[in-house]
Amino acid sequence: MPYIAQKDRSELDGLIDQLSDRIVSQSKSYGYDGAFAGLLNYTTTSLAMSIVNKQFGGLRYWQIATLTGTFHNIADEFYRMVAVPYENIQIAKSGNVDGYVTALDRLHSKIATSNQ
């Protein structure tokens, strides 16, 4: 989880702002809005590997598992905190997919029936 102590955030936030400014600036030279993704991928991968190499001097299975888990957690938490609310707004605005509505209605009926 990205929820670290405020004192630890303050030591990193300035560096993060500088790096994000650089990524945004550099991505503009590619000429399309999605160019930041490759730069972000490179930056986060390089940061993770730099930490592993500096802290441990090599790579072991448990480090791979830890990094993989961290990256999965980042994606899951981003989806939970940003994508889910965004999708809910879009559903309210445009309506849900009919197949989802049907499946959810059936699921809710099944739950209600099993609770009786």
Secondary structure, 3 states (H helix, E strand, C coil): CCCCCHHHHHHHHHHHHHHHHHHHHHHHCCCCHHHHHHHHHHHHHHHHHHHHHHHHCCCCHHHHHHHHHHHHHHHHHHHHHHHHHHHHHHHHHHCCCHHHHHHHHHHHHHHHHHCC
